[in-house]
């Protein structure tokens, strides 16, 4: 396991009032991190997927021609699946292989232009 790269191992983002439905409210830590699910750490494989996905997302936004929808169409999945993968590093391993391959391709074509 490795510290979560999103919350840096500190998934508690604050406190929230929880209504117990019996007239009582309690103040509980809010575990808002959607990458680690509030545990503060993730597996090495998940961390690698997350890093790949964040690089892929940055490039997708920088280039500005690819969208969650177009990537989903290219890979045969819904935009929601692409979104979950790029934001949280969560998804089937082949998605991150595709992201890594697309990153490598674009690095190559940049090198050819230079
Ligand atoms: Zn986290």
Boltz pocket constraint, residues with backbone or C-beta under 6 A from the ligand:
constraints:
  - pocket:
      binder: B
      contacts: [[A, 4], [A, 5], [A, 6], [A, 7], [A, 8], [A, 9], [A, 10], [A, 11], [A, 33], [A, 34], [A, 35], [A, 36], [A, 37], [A, 38], [A, 39], [A, 40], [A, 41]]
      max_distance: 6.0
